[in-house]
Amino acid sequence: MPEKKPGKSPHDRHPSGAPWRNFYGRFKGHTLRGTQEAHLASDLEALSPGAVGWDENPDRTPLDLAARFGTGPLWLEVGFGGGEHLVHQASNNPDTQIIGCEPYINGVAMLLGKIRKAEADNIAVHPGDVRDLFDVLPDACLDKAFLLYPDPWPKKRHHRRRFVTPEHLDPLARVMKPGAEFRVATDIKDYVRQTMEEVPKAGFEWLAERPEDWRAPWNDWISTRYEQKAFREGRTPHYMTFRKL
């Protein structure tokens, strides 16, 4: 009798113990341009951070990061959107390796074009759910992480889908080094509230000394399309910095 594959029901678990997960975001939007399709076909596989998917790593064996990235700093951006911040950071920190996670394939395609233009060679791309990457990242391997303008899931019944919940924050805390920095930017007031409540519970401390400190972006910040949309629609961005304890 063939082995039952994970994912048949929410209660199924892989032999490794990792659960099957529902994904609630979008995978694809508008039709991709020909150049974007070409970039996906030619560039994406080589930019993989390692064996992240169930098919290629069914035992969820931790990645050999030294073999893939060397021994320098390693950063993570969760949900990189169109990739402008990710490429900006990579270009300005050439000795740092950065993994970008984004399940929305249109965003991945936009990023690949930006990587080509910037000739950045220190970016890895996981085109999927960051929780699958967390499964295979070793403990205490990340020096910095970014969560910038995440999906706000504005309806109250959907707040459990937000990133700032234990399902995401606990594994994030596990893979971050003590003293590592976690940056969160959002223009949604209730997302600020939930961030300030949940992130410290996961083992982080807020670094701002005064409430007004979170109104100014970081010194190395580049404004993204999502921030510009917030300004146009009259919302106030908040920039929160935490440190892993």
Beta strands, then each sheet from edge to edge (+ up, - down):
strand 1: 74-78
strand 2: 97-101
strand 3: 123-126
strand 4: 142-148
strand 5: 176-186
strand 6: 204-206
strand 7: 238-244
sheet 1: 3+ 2+ 1+ 4+ 5+ 7- 6+
end
